[in-house]
Amino acid sequence: MEWRDRITSDPAILVGKPVIRGTRISVELILGWLANGWSHQQLLESYPHITREDILAALAFAAEMMHDEQYIAAHKAVA
């Protein structure tokens, strides 16, 4: 999935948050609904301006953004 064909960022749209091209539907919004248990079908019914490929592009974008990040567990210091 080449997310660059479907995801764009423009400072004039949602302060530059990544969105589905041609919409104001952010990657953050899509990921948030998926994280809350929504199915692809629920997203498509609620946001008819997007496609299944747009949802997959949002996931691919998020995966690529996390690829170079490292999760470091911070343990609470015992006093």
PEKA-V950970 format. One record per helix or strand. SS is the DSSP state (~ for helix, > for strand). FROM is the first residue (numbers start at 0). TO is the last residue. If there is no record, write none. Layout:
[[SS/FROM/TO] [SS/FROM/TO]]
This chain:
[[~/2/4] [>/6/7] [~/13/15] [>/18/19] [>/25/25] [~/26/34] [~/39/45] [~/51/66]]
